[in-house]
Amino acid sequence: MSANNFDAHLFINGQWQEGKAGKRDNVDPGTGQAIGIVSLATADQVAAAIDAAEAAFPSWSKVPAVQRGIILKKASALLNERADELAHALLREGGKTKVDAYGETNRTIEAFAWNGEEASRVFGKVHTGVVEGSQRLSVPTPLGVAATITPWNFPAVLVARKVSAALAAGCTVVLKASEFTPYSATIIIKALVEAGLPQGVVNLVFGDPAAVSEQLLSSPAIKIISFTGSTQVGKLLAGQAAKNLTRCIFELGGHAPVIVWKDADPERVIQITAPAKFGTAGQSCVAPTRFLVHENLHDQIVKGLVAKAESFQIGHGLEEGTTLGPVAHAGRIKEFNALIEDAVAKGAVIETGGHQVDRPGFFFKPTVLSNVPEDAEILFEEPFGPIATVQKITSVEQAIKHANAAPYSFAAYLFTDSLRVRNQVVAELNASNLGINQTAPSLPDVALGGLGNSGYGYEGGSEGVLAFTQLKMINQSAL
């Protein structure tokens, strides 16, 4: 099933409405052409969304957890029925290949289903009292209105993670979704409404990101914000959140190192890391990016990465055989070029790629850089695209030093069968999500959080639902 157009509007207090601040094109990055519009909210409309969520909170928070879970699971089932529509939206407005689009669609369905089950599994604790006949209870209580702000790189699954966890906890939601991928969020909200979500419990707005975010965080009604995006923006939002001591869940930038020790199998390293590196055109905060390879295997890894990079069939997701799609917009290509030019000027070698593809849309040739000097900006600035760097290492200590040099501490990868090396890397590497001889996927049943400049707070697992609650401590005894 495919949409006739990809127009996206606001959803406030149970009603779809056009934004009064104008509109912008919803662009297919594979063609550079508009496929619809997204209407933008005025400050009054954002305020109305906050008011609706605040008014709906008292009744929604009292809905039994099992009933909240039933609604989320029904939404999951509806999205499963509409998987083709959601995947098509991700392909068109998000530039995904068919494989990536259906992969994200399945993860979106899974997130709603899992948090639907988790809603009734968020238990409190009973503690022994300090005096005879007393007891102490730790009871998770929903915080209130949650602001959720999602990016364009995974516009369905990140909406699912945040919104379903908040709803499972008993919070109401104002969702600020990306203007680059608005229709994907629209499909999800429609499924929630059809599943029986009461009026005002979830609200969807689009608009100027800075203005909307500031307005959300300036409101005392917003009790928690969950944001996925750049570290720079995350720090700005943290400062704004401090004014009302609004709780924050931040999943921010990543620049994942890949340590390849001398006992690793080069072919297996490429087989495992290349799909994660170049999938979604490299636009993932957990994508393997900086390959730190023992000198004995360096040339083999470079050769393998080049071969893999050159094997992709670049094209629009609608084109048969496409295995690598476009990046989100023209601004991404400008940033790639600046980082590559800086690295080459300092001595790096372009092994393959390094330029935009000459065709309509925003396509960039998969790129491998070797001999990258330690002062190259690309080792410290997340490229967020189909670019991999390779550096030689001669010791574990050197690998850890290089890996920890970047100001991010999210995902990292290690390939070795040495228990000693594993223990040392796990102990000393600054990373909150570590894959050893495999990738480290983010799944709904286990908590994942950033560290340092990569953020804080957790998504996934029981922790991801509890993040939207306050653990009330209740001391009680008989009279």
Disulfide bonds with the S-S distance in Angstrom:
none
